[in-house]
Amino acid sequence: MANKSLYVGNMPYSASEDDVRELFEPFGPIGEIRIIGDKGFGFVDVPEENVAAAIEATNGKELGGRTLTVNEARPRTERSGGGGRGGSRGGFGGGGRRW
C-alpha cells in the first residue's frame, strides 16, 4: 500500500506527533509524521487511496485554537546554486574605495 505525503500548515507550535496521528488515524495506518521545528507546519503520510478524504475532513479543522491548512504536499525540489538569491550580484564591485 503506497503512502502520500500531506502538508499540514498553521499548526499550533505546541502540536505533538501524537496530536497529528490522532487527527489523521481515521484515514488508515499513518506512515511517517514530520513536524518542522517551531515553524508551525509539518507533513504526514497517509494511504494514497485516502488522501482526498483526509484533506476534505481535516482542511479547515481547528487544532489547538488554529485553523489547519491541509493539502497534498508538493514534491521537494533540489536546492541548487543561488536559487534567486546570492550568486552573481552583478553591478558594482564590492568593497574598496571609490575615488
DODREN-828802 format. One record per residue (C-alpha): x, y, z. Coordinates in steps of 0.1 Angstrom, whole numbers, padded with zeros to 4 digits, always signed. Layout:
XYZ;...
This chain:
+0000+0000+0000;+0016+0033-0011;+0015+0064+0011;+0013+0100+0000;+0025+0129+0020;+0002+0157+0031;+0012+0192+0041;-0003+0203+0073;+0000+0241+0078;-0009+0266+0105;-0004+0240+0133;-0001+0253+0168;+0036+0253+0179;+0025+0230+0208;+0013+0203+0184;+0029+0169+0190;+0033+0139+0168;+0005+0122+0188;-0019+0151+0181;-0013+0148+0144;-0015+0110+0145;-0049+0112+0163;-0062+0136+0137;-0053+0115+0107;-0057+0080+0121;-0093+0076+0108;-0078+0077+0073;-0058+0045+0076;-0024+0035+0090;-0003+0065+0093;+0032+0064+0079;+0058+0090+0089;+0049+0122+0107;+0074+0151+0104;+0068+0183+0124;+0091+0210+0112;+0106+0225+0144;+0089+0257+0155;+0077+0266+0121;+0040+0257+0126;+0038+0231+0098;+0046+0195+0091;+0039+0165+0069;+0020+0133+0075;+0020+0102+0053;-0014+0086+0047;-0025+0058+0024;-0028+0070-0012;-0064+0059-0016;-0074+0080+0015;-0057+0113+0005;-0088+0131-0008;-0109+0121+0023;-0082+0131+0047;-0078+0165+0031;-0116+0171+0030;-0120+0161+0066;-0090+0180+0081;-0085+0211+0060;-0101+0240+0079;-0104+0219+0111;-0093+0235+0143;-0064+0222+0163;-0051+0239+0194;-0070+0271+0185;-0056+0273+0150;-0074+0265+0117;-0053+0240+0098;-0044+0241+0061;-0041+0206+0047;-0033+0197+0011;-0012+0173-0009;+0025+0180-0004;+0044+0191-0034;+0075+0171-0043;+0106+0185-0027;+0127+0204-0051;+0165+0203-0051;+0181+0235-0039;+0209+0244-0063;+0232+0274-0068;+0218+0308-0059;+0182+0299-0062;+0174+0335-0070;+0195+0348-0041;+0231+0354-0040;+0250+0340-0069;+0263+0367-0093;+0255+0400-0078;+0263+0420-0110;+0265+0458-0110;+0292+0474-0088;+0322+0457-0074;+0322+0451-0036;+0342+0470-0010;+0372+0491-0017;+0374+0529-0020;+0359+0548-0049;+0377+0579-0060;
